[in-house]
Amino acid sequence: RFRNPALRHRTWQIAMDGTQKLPQRLLAPARERLAAGASVDLIALGIAGWMRYVTGHDERGTPIDVRDPLAARLRALADSAGAGADRLSTALLGVREVFGDDLPRNAQFAGAVRTALGSLLTDGAAATVTRATPA
């Protein structure tokens, strides 16, 4: 994506409006995989990356311009939850208009998101993605 000059979207455009994109791009496939008894670990990593993004700061603490209709609410939830993966993932999974009622209550899904978010917060994105994807 980054090296392809034919793609006209800027990186921030891909990340913007995540609350509107997550349901069809990641959550619908997660529901399908859960119904089939399949792993959702890589989907959970994408969701955890979005959660990391909506905190409004990158790995170095530099502010990020979060562009999303729910940005203020997401930031408030993240701020009140703190930096721990358990509380942060629980708070953000509680946004019903994004995640519905089923996914936050699904132990496999919630656990995979919490684990991926914990890795992102502790080890950083590069190490987490390297570990999660085959060589």
OpenMM code with the backbone's topology and positions (N, CA, C; nanometers):
from openmm import Vec3, app, unit

residues = "ARG PHE ARG ASN PRO ALA LEU ARG HIS ARG THR TRP GLN ILE ALA MET ASP GLY THR GLN LYS LEU PRO GLN ARG LEU LEU ALA PRO ALA ARG GLU ARG LEU ALA ALA GLY ALA SER VAL ASP LEU ILE ALA LEU GLY ILE ALA GLY TRP MET ARG TYR VAL THR GLY HIS ASP GLU ARG GLY THR PRO ILE ASP VAL ARG ASP PRO LEU ALA ALA ARG LEU ARG ALA LEU ALA ASP SER ALA GLY ALA GLY ALA ASP ARG LEU SER THR ALA LEU LEU GLY VAL ARG GLU VAL PHE GLY ASP ASP LEU PRO ARG ASN ALA GLN PHE ALA GLY ALA VAL ARG THR ALA LEU GLY SER LEU LEU THR ASP GLY ALA ALA ALA THR VAL THR ARG ALA THR PRO ALA".split()
positions = [
    Vec3(0.0808, -0.1184, 0.0000),
    Vec3(0.0000, 0.0000, 0.0000),
    Vec3(0.0862, 0.1263, 0.0000),
    Vec3(0.1881, 0.1286, 0.0828),
    Vec3(0.2697, 0.2486, 0.0969),
    Vec3(0.3523, 0.2789, -0.0277),
    Vec3(0.3912, 0.1767, -0.1000),
    Vec3(0.4779, 0.1959, -0.2163),
    Vec3(0.4022, 0.2002, -0.3480),
    Vec3(0.2738, 0.1822, -0.3464),
    Vec3(0.1962, 0.1751, -0.4694),
    Vec3(0.1465, 0.3143, -0.5083),
    Vec3(0.2060, 0.3768, -0.6114),
    Vec3(0.1657, 0.5120, -0.6506),
    Vec3(0.0251, 0.5187, -0.7101),
    Vec3(-0.0312, 0.4048, -0.7477),
    Vec3(-0.1665, 0.4046, -0.8043),
    Vec3(-0.2736, 0.4259, -0.6976),
    Vec3(-0.2375, 0.4000, -0.5732),
    Vec3(-0.3332, 0.4215, -0.4641),
    Vec3(-0.3290, 0.5678, -0.4233),
    Vec3(-0.4404, 0.6323, -0.4327),
    Vec3(-0.4468, 0.7762, -0.4074),
    Vec3(-0.4786, 0.8119, -0.2622),
    Vec3(-0.5146, 0.7133, -0.1810),
    Vec3(-0.5473, 0.7426, -0.0417),
    Vec3(-0.4213, 0.7680, 0.0394),
    Vec3(-0.4273, 0.8669, 0.1232),
    Vec3(-0.3190, 0.8909, 0.2176),
    Vec3(-0.3407, 0.7982, 0.3374),
    Vec3(-0.2338, 0.7705, 0.4116),
    Vec3(-0.2426, 0.6779, 0.5236),
    Vec3(-0.3499, 0.7203, 0.6232),
    Vec3(-0.3574, 0.8486, 0.6560),
    Vec3(-0.4567, 0.8935, 0.7543),
    Vec3(-0.5989, 0.8728, 0.7034),
    Vec3(-0.6177, 0.8753, 0.5708),
    Vec3(-0.7516, 0.8531, 0.5161),
    Vec3(-0.7970, 0.7091, 0.5374),
    Vec3(-0.7035, 0.6183, 0.5366),
    Vec3(-0.7357, 0.4779, 0.5581),
    Vec3(-0.7821, 0.4574, 0.7021),
    Vec3(-0.7191, 0.5271, 0.7951),
    Vec3(-0.7517, 0.5118, 0.9371),
    Vec3(-0.8741, 0.5911, 0.9801),
    Vec3(-0.9093, 0.6960, 0.9073),
    Vec3(-1.0184, 0.7823, 0.9527),
    Vec3(-1.1540, 0.7117, 0.9494),
    Vec3(-1.2424, 0.7585, 1.0351),
    Vec3(-1.3797, 0.7069, 1.0434),
    Vec3(-1.3852, 0.5573, 1.0726),
    Vec3(-1.2952, 0.5116, 1.1570),
    Vec3(-1.2888, 0.3693, 1.1894),
    Vec3(-1.4170, 0.3125, 1.2455),
    Vec3(-1.4908, 0.3929, 1.3231),
    Vec3(-1.6150, 0.3399, 1.3800),
    Vec3(-1.7168, 0.3070, 1.2719),
    Vec3(-1.7035, 0.3702, 1.1560),
    Vec3(-1.7945, 0.3407, 1.0456),
    Vec3(-1.7430, 0.2270, 0.9580),
    Vec3(-1.6123, 0.2032, 0.9604),
    Vec3(-1.5528, 0.0996, 0.8760),
    Vec3(-1.5395, -0.0359, 0.9457),
    Vec3(-1.5161, -0.0336, 1.0762),
    Vec3(-1.4945, -0.1593, 1.1481),
    Vec3(-1.6081, -0.2603, 1.1318),
    Vec3(-1.7342, -0.2187, 1.1435),
    Vec3(-1.8409, -0.3201, 1.1380),
    Vec3(-1.8381, -0.4083, 1.0135),
    Vec3(-1.8242, -0.3512, 0.8964),
    Vec3(-1.8256, -0.4355, 0.7762),
    Vec3(-1.6892, -0.4940, 0.7424),
    Vec3(-1.5821, -0.4253, 0.7764),
    Vec3(-1.4492, -0.4713, 0.7334),
    Vec3(-1.3849, -0.5715, 0.8282),
    Vec3(-1.4101, -0.5576, 0.9577),
    Vec3(-1.3483, -0.6496, 1.0532),
    Vec3(-1.4489, -0.7240, 1.1402),
    Vec3(-1.5550, -0.6579, 1.1804),
    Vec3(-1.6470, -0.7221, 1.2741),
    Vec3(-1.7351, -0.8266, 1.2073),
    Vec3(-1.7807, -0.8010, 1.0859),
    Vec3(-1.8591, -0.9027, 1.0143),
    Vec3(-1.7753, -1.0286, 0.9899),
    Vec3(-1.6512, -1.0149, 0.9412),
    Vec3(-1.5684, -1.1353, 0.9265),
    Vec3(-1.5393, -1.2039, 1.0605),
    Vec3(-1.5245, -1.1255, 1.1673),
    Vec3(-1.5021, -1.1858, 1.2993),
    Vec3(-1.6217, -1.2713, 1.3393),
    Vec3(-1.7411, -1.2191, 1.3184),
    Vec3(-1.8621, -1.2955, 1.3516),
    Vec3(-1.8692, -1.4247, 1.2693),
    Vec3(-1.8347, -1.4159, 1.1422),
    Vec3(-1.8366, -1.5348, 1.0563),
    Vec3(-1.7366, -1.6392, 1.1053),
    Vec3(-1.6175, -1.5943, 1.1410),
    Vec3(-1.5137, -1.6865, 1.1869),
    Vec3(-1.5508, -1.7486, 1.3214),
    Vec3(-1.6075, -1.6680, 1.4096),
    Vec3(-1.6514, -1.7213, 1.5386),
    Vec3(-1.7588, -1.8278, 1.5188),
    Vec3(-1.8530, -1.8017, 1.4297),
    Vec3(-1.9604, -1.8977, 1.4018),
    Vec3(-1.9052, -2.0278, 1.3443),
    Vec3(-1.7943, -2.0178, 1.2710),
    Vec3(-1.7322, -2.1357, 1.2104),
    Vec3(-1.6327, -2.2042, 1.3044),
    Vec3(-1.6136, -2.1472, 1.4233),
    Vec3(-1.5182, -2.2044, 1.5174),
    Vec3(-1.3735, -2.1764, 1.4813),
    Vec3(-1.3507, -2.0738, 1.4008),
    Vec3(-1.2154, -2.0407, 1.3544),
    Vec3(-1.1516, -1.9332, 1.4423),
    Vec3(-1.0224, -1.9183, 1.4283),
    Vec3(-0.9480, -1.8166, 1.5023),
    Vec3(-0.9849, -1.6761, 1.4548),
    Vec3(-0.9856, -1.5838, 1.5483),
    Vec3(-1.0056, -1.4425, 1.5151),
    Vec3(-0.8836, -1.3601, 1.5553),
    Vec3(-0.7709, -1.4258, 1.5779),
    Vec3(-0.6535, -1.3567, 1.6299),
    Vec3(-0.6043, -1.2432, 1.5403),
    Vec3(-0.5970, -1.2648, 1.4105),
    Vec3(-0.5484, -1.1579, 1.3224),
    Vec3(-0.6510, -1.0462, 1.3074),
    Vec3(-0.7783, -1.0802, 1.3063),
    Vec3(-0.8818, -0.9771, 1.3048),
    Vec3(-0.8737, -0.8968, 1.4341),
    Vec3(-0.8540, -0.9658, 1.5455),
    Vec3(-0.8420, -0.8987, 1.6750),
    Vec3(-0.7229, -0.8033, 1.6764),
    Vec3(-0.6159, -0.8395, 1.6088),
    Vec3(-0.5003, -0.7509, 1.6010),
    Vec3(-0.5359, -0.6223, 1.5274),
    Vec3(-0.6115, -0.6324, 1.4202),
    Vec3(-0.6567, -0.5120, 1.3502),
    Vec3(-0.7426, -0.4239, 1.4389),
    Vec3(-0.8320, -0.4847, 1.5145),
    Vec3(-0.9186, -0.4097, 1.6054),
    Vec3(-0.8363, -0.3474, 1.7172),
    Vec3(-0.7405, -0.4216, 1.7689),
    Vec3(-0.6528, -0.3685, 1.8733),
    Vec3(-0.5707, -0.2508, 1.8204),
    Vec3(-0.5279, -0.2585, 1.6952),
    Vec3(-0.4566, -0.1457, 1.6346),
    Vec3(-0.5436, -0.0220, 1.6286),
    Vec3(-0.6708, -0.0414, 1.5946),
    Vec3(-0.7652, 0.0705, 1.5943),
    Vec3(-0.7812, 0.1250, 1.7357),
    Vec3(-0.7908, 0.0377, 1.8341),
    Vec3(-0.8034, 0.0824, 1.9732),
    Vec3(-0.6815, 0.1635, 2.0153),
    Vec3(-0.5653, 0.1175, 1.9755),
    Vec3(-0.4413, 0.1904, 2.0068),
    Vec3(-0.4456, 0.3282, 1.9423),
    Vec3(-0.4914, 0.3351, 1.8201),
    Vec3(-0.5013, 0.4611, 1.7461),
    Vec3(-0.5954, 0.5594, 1.8144),
    Vec3(-0.7130, 0.5138, 1.8576),
    Vec3(-0.8114, 0.6077, 1.9124),
    Vec3(-0.7746, 0.6602, 2.0504),
    Vec3(-0.6669, 0.6087, 2.1098),
    Vec3(-0.6209, 0.6690, 2.2355),
    Vec3(-0.5699, 0.8101, 2.2112),
    Vec3(-0.5348, 0.8396, 2.0857),
    Vec3(-0.4908, 0.9745, 2.0510),
    Vec3(-0.3424, 0.9997, 2.0662),
    Vec3(-0.2652, 0.8936, 2.0943),
    Vec3(-0.1196, 0.9073, 2.1066),
    Vec3(-0.0516, 0.7863, 2.0443),
    Vec3(0.0630, 0.8092, 1.9810),
    Vec3(0.1360, 0.6966, 1.9235),
    Vec3(0.2239, 0.6313, 2.0302),
    Vec3(0.3075, 0.5379, 1.9897),
    Vec3(0.3919, 0.4636, 2.0837),
    Vec3(0.4906, 0.5518, 2.1591),
    Vec3(0.5264, 0.6648, 2.1019),
    Vec3(0.6202, 0.7568, 2.1668),
    Vec3(0.5492, 0.8643, 2.2482),
    Vec3(0.4155, 0.8598, 2.2487),
    Vec3(0.3394, 0.9596, 2.3218),
    Vec3(0.3059, 1.0832, 2.2411),
    Vec3(0.3414, 1.0828, 2.1137),
    Vec3(0.3110, 1.1954, 2.0262),
    Vec3(0.1620, 1.1949, 1.9942),
    Vec3(0.0955, 1.3105, 2.0042),
    Vec3(-0.0478, 1.3148, 1.9742),
    Vec3(-0.0783, 1.2738, 1.8300),
    Vec3(-0.1901, 1.2050, 1.8137),
    Vec3(-0.2410, 1.1625, 1.6833),
    Vec3(-0.3719, 1.2369, 1.6598),
    Vec3(-0.3908, 1.2868, 1.5397),
    Vec3(-0.5162, 1.3516, 1.5026),
    Vec3(-0.6162, 1.2427, 1.4648),
    Vec3(-0.7003, 1.2043, 1.5589),
    Vec3(-0.7988, 1.0986, 1.5360),
    Vec3(-0.9188, 1.1593, 1.4650),
    Vec3(-0.9464, 1.1099, 1.3464),
    Vec3(-1.0589, 1.1599, 1.2666),
    Vec3(-1.1676, 1.0539, 1.2636),
    Vec3(-1.2690, 1.0771, 1.3438),
    Vec3(-1.3775, 0.9816, 1.3568),
    Vec3(-1.4974, 1.0542, 1.4155),
    Vec3(-1.6189, 1.0202, 1.3720),
    Vec3(-1.7370, 1.0855, 1.4283),
    Vec3(-1.7487, 1.0676, 1.5801),
    Vec3(-1.6915, 0.9606, 1.6332),
    Vec3(-1.6975, 0.9343, 1.7770),
    Vec3(-1.5658, 0.9643, 1.8481),
    Vec3(-1.4782, 1.0412, 1.7858),
    Vec3(-1.3437, 1.0637, 1.8395),
    Vec3(-1.3444, 1.1143, 1.9830),
    Vec3(-1.4249, 1.2140, 2.0134),
    Vec3(-1.4256, 1.2710, 2.1489),
    Vec3(-1.4700, 1.1661, 2.2509),
    Vec3(-1.5726, 1.0914, 2.2181),
    Vec3(-1.6210, 0.9871, 2.3093),
    Vec3(-1.5177, 0.8768, 2.3275),
    Vec3(-1.4563, 0.8326, 2.2179),
    Vec3(-1.3555, 0.7274, 2.2253),
    Vec3(-1.2365, 0.7720, 2.3083),
    Vec3(-1.1939, 0.8953, 2.2889),
    Vec3(-1.0805, 0.9487, 2.3653),
    Vec3(-1.1148, 0.9564, 2.5133),
    Vec3(-1.2372, 0.9999, 2.5454),
    Vec3(-1.2791, 1.0066, 2.6856),
    Vec3(-1.2808, 0.8668, 2.7483),
    Vec3(-1.3316, 0.7693, 2.6748),
    Vec3(-1.3317, 0.6316, 2.7244),
    Vec3(-1.1892, 0.5817, 2.7470),
    Vec3(-1.1021, 0.6085, 2.6507),
    Vec3(-0.9626, 0.5650, 2.6619),
    Vec3(-0.8934, 0.6337, 2.7788),
    Vec3(-0.9162, 0.7626, 2.7938),
    Vec3(-0.8537, 0.8365, 2.9039),
    Vec3(-0.8989, 0.7831, 3.0391),
    Vec3(-1.0282, 0.7559, 3.0533),
    Vec3(-1.0780, 0.7079, 3.1824),
    Vec3(-1.0369, 0.5630, 3.2089),
    Vec3(-1.0173, 0.4851, 3.1036),
    Vec3(-0.9769, 0.3450, 3.1205),
    Vec3(-0.8303, 0.3320, 3.1586),
    Vec3(-0.7478, 0.4243, 3.1125),
    Vec3(-0.6053, 0.4150, 3.1392),
    Vec3(-0.5342, 0.3303, 3.0352),
    Vec3(-0.4068, 0.3037, 3.0610),
    Vec3(-0.3214, 0.2405, 2.9609),
    Vec3(-0.3239, 0.0881, 2.9625),
    Vec3(-0.3926, 0.0259, 3.0560),
    Vec3(-0.3946, -0.1199, 3.0625),
    Vec3(-0.4863, -0.1815, 2.9586),
    Vec3(-0.4426, -0.2905, 2.8999),
    Vec3(-0.5194, -0.3557, 2.7931),
    Vec3(-0.6547, -0.4070, 2.8410),
    Vec3(-0.6628, -0.4571, 2.9632),
    Vec3(-0.7900, -0.5108, 3.0130),
    Vec3(-0.8973, -0.4033, 3.0166),
    Vec3(-0.8678, -0.2940, 3.0844),
    Vec3(-0.9676, -0.1880, 3.1000),
    Vec3(-0.9933, -0.1150, 2.9693),
    Vec3(-0.8880, -0.0913, 2.8918),
    Vec3(-0.9033, -0.0188, 2.7659),
    Vec3(-0.9863, -0.0993, 2.6661),
    Vec3(-0.9557, -0.2267, 2.6520),
    Vec3(-1.0329, -0.3082, 2.5570),
    Vec3(-1.1778, -0.3219, 2.6027),
    Vec3(-1.2000, -0.3399, 2.7310),
    Vec3(-1.3367, -0.3506, 2.7825),
    Vec3(-1.4149, -0.2224, 2.7564),
    Vec3(-1.3519, -0.1082, 2.7829),
    Vec3(-1.4198, 0.0204, 2.7623),
    Vec3(-1.4568, 0.0407, 2.6160),
    Vec3(-1.3642, 0.0141, 2.5257),
    Vec3(-1.3906, 0.0394, 2.3842),
    Vec3(-1.4821, -0.0662, 2.3224),
    Vec3(-1.4729, -0.1896, 2.3681),
    Vec3(-1.5671, -0.2914, 2.3204),
    Vec3(-1.7093, -0.2605, 2.3667),
    Vec3(-1.7222, -0.1758, 2.4663),
    Vec3(-1.8531, -0.1368, 2.5166),
    Vec3(-1.9262, -0.0348, 2.4315),
    Vec3(-1.8650, 0.0102, 2.3229),
    Vec3(-1.9317, 0.1050, 2.2326),
    Vec3(-2.0277, 0.0229, 2.1461),
    Vec3(-2.1529, 0.0168, 2.1902),
    Vec3(-2.2524, -0.0724, 2.1287),
    Vec3(-2.2760, -0.0449, 1.9814),
    Vec3(-2.2757, 0.0827, 1.9419),
    Vec3(-2.3052, 0.1131, 1.8022),
    Vec3(-2.1954, 0.0640, 1.7083),
    Vec3(-2.0816, 0.0288, 1.7621),
    Vec3(-1.9736, -0.0286, 1.6816),
    Vec3(-1.9713, -0.1811, 1.6970),
    Vec3(-1.9639, -0.2292, 1.8206),
    Vec3(-1.9409, -0.3712, 1.8471),
    Vec3(-2.0668, -0.4524, 1.8754),
    Vec3(-2.1802, -0.3855, 1.8920),
    Vec3(-2.3027, -0.4577, 1.9244),
    Vec3(-2.2973, -0.5148, 2.0647),
    Vec3(-2.3870, -0.6070, 2.0917),
    Vec3(-2.3917, -0.6719, 2.2230),
    Vec3(-2.3207, -0.8065, 2.2239),
    Vec3(-2.3126, -0.8703, 2.1086),
    Vec3(-2.2608, -1.0068, 2.1023),
    Vec3(-2.1092, -1.0164, 2.1159),
    Vec3(-2.0363, -0.9331, 2.0446),
    Vec3(-1.8907, -0.9471, 2.0435),
    Vec3(-1.8261, -0.9186, 2.1792),
    Vec3(-1.8663, -0.8144, 2.2503),
    Vec3(-1.8053, -0.7927, 2.3813),
    Vec3(-1.8293, -0.9084, 2.4788),
    Vec3(-1.9379, -0.9813, 2.4609),
    Vec3(-1.9694, -1.0934, 2.5505),
    Vec3(-1.9065, -1.2249, 2.5045),
    Vec3(-1.8493, -1.2264, 2.3859),
    Vec3(-1.7870, -1.3482, 2.3354),
    Vec3(-1.6453, -1.3583, 2.3923),
    Vec3(-1.6228, -1.4570, 2.4777),
    Vec3(-1.4945, -1.4695, 2.5476),
    Vec3(-1.3770, -1.4860, 2.4516),
    Vec3(-1.3957, -1.5633, 2.3443),
    Vec3(-1.2869, -1.5825, 2.2479),
    Vec3(-1.2499, -1.4501, 2.1823),
    Vec3(-1.3500, -1.3763, 2.1372),
    Vec3(-1.3263, -1.2491, 2.0702),
    Vec3(-1.2648, -1.1468, 2.1654),
    Vec3(-1.3288, -1.1263, 2.2796),
    Vec3(-1.2800, -1.0260, 2.3747),
    Vec3(-1.1395, -1.0601, 2.4228),
    Vec3(-1.1136, -1.1881, 2.4448),
    Vec3(-0.9805, -1.2300, 2.4878),
    Vec3(-0.8745, -1.2065, 2.3818),
    Vec3(-0.9086, -1.2343, 2.2568),
    Vec3(-0.8132, -1.2125, 2.1475),
    Vec3(-0.7819, -1.0644, 2.1307),
    Vec3(-0.8837, -0.9796, 2.1424),
    Vec3(-0.8616, -0.8348, 2.1323),
    Vec3(-0.7750, -0.7876, 2.2487),
    Vec3(-0.8070, -0.8315, 2.3695),
    Vec3(-0.7307, -0.7917, 2.4883),
    Vec3(-0.5841, -0.8347, 2.4763),
    Vec3(-0.5610, -0.9571, 2.4308),
    Vec3(-0.4241, -1.0073, 2.4153),
    Vec3(-0.3478, -0.9265, 2.3108),
    Vec3(-0.4107, -0.9018, 2.1970),
    Vec3(-0.3449, -0.8244, 2.0909),
    Vec3(-0.3165, -0.6820, 2.1369),
    Vec3(-0.4120, -0.6203, 2.2054),
    Vec3(-0.3916, -0.4842, 2.2542),
    Vec3(-0.2808, -0.4809, 2.3583),
    Vec3(-0.2778, -0.5788, 2.4459),
    Vec3(-0.1704, -0.5855, 2.5449),
    Vec3(-0.0340, -0.5935, 2.4799),
    Vec3(-0.0234, -0.6727, 2.3746),
    Vec3(0.1028, -0.6845, 2.3022),
    Vec3(0.1405, -0.5529, 2.2347),
    Vec3(0.0434, -0.4866, 2.1727),
    Vec3(0.0716, -0.3572, 2.1100),
    Vec3(0.1199, -0.2556, 2.2124),
    Vec3(0.0554, -0.2527, 2.3281),
    Vec3(0.0911, -0.1552, 2.4312),
    Vec3(0.2247, -0.1866, 2.4967),
    Vec3(0.2554, -0.3145, 2.5105),
    Vec3(0.3785, -0.3551, 2.5788),
    Vec3(0.4979, -0.3648, 2.4848),
    Vec3(0.4777, -0.4294, 2.3706),
    Vec3(0.5885, -0.4605, 2.2804),
    Vec3(0.5975, -0.3703, 2.1585),
    Vec3(0.4914, -0.2958, 2.1302),
    Vec3(0.4892, -0.2089, 2.0131),
    Vec3(0.4337, -0.2793, 1.8909),
    Vec3(0.4006, -0.1991, 1.7919),
    Vec3(0.3360, -0.2508, 1.6710),
    Vec3(0.4280, -0.3413, 1.5892),
    Vec3(0.5515, -0.2997, 1.5686),
    Vec3(0.6414, -0.3778, 1.4828),
    Vec3(0.6615, -0.5187, 1.5375),
    Vec3(0.6921, -0.5301, 1.6656),
    Vec3(0.7151, -0.6618, 1.7256),
    Vec3(0.5878, -0.7451, 1.7266),
    Vec3(0.4754, -0.6815, 1.7550),
    Vec3(0.3483, -0.7540, 1.7611),
    Vec3(0.3095, -0.8093, 1.6248),
    Vec3(0.3205, -0.7287, 1.5220),
    Vec3(0.2843, -0.7735, 1.3874),
    Vec3(0.3818, -0.8804, 1.3388),
    Vec3(0.5085, -0.8638, 1.3676),
    Vec3(0.6080, -0.9636, 1.3277),
    Vec3(0.5764, -1.0986, 1.3906),
    Vec3(0.5424, -1.0982, 1.5183),
    Vec3(0.5081, -1.2222, 1.5877),
    Vec3(0.3799, -1.2846, 1.5343),
    Vec3(0.2851, -1.2013, 1.4942),
    Vec3(0.1524, -1.2499, 1.4549),
    Vec3(0.1458, -1.3046, 1.3134),
    Vec3(0.2397, -1.2673, 1.2298),
    Vec3(0.2327, -1.3065, 1.0893),
    Vec3(0.3441, -1.4047, 1.0551),
    Vec3(0.3145, -1.5013, 0.9684),
    Vec3(0.4169, -1.5985, 0.9297),
    Vec3(0.5296, -1.5327, 0.8504),
    Vec3(0.6457, -1.5886, 0.8633),
    Vec3(0.7636, -1.5335, 0.7935),
    Vec3(0.7558, -1.5553, 0.6450),
] * unit.nanometer
topology = app.Topology()
chain = topology.addChain("A")
for resn in residues:
    res = topology.addResidue(resn, chain)
    for name in ("N", "CA", "C"):
        topology.addAtom(name, app.Element.getBySymbol(name[0]), res)
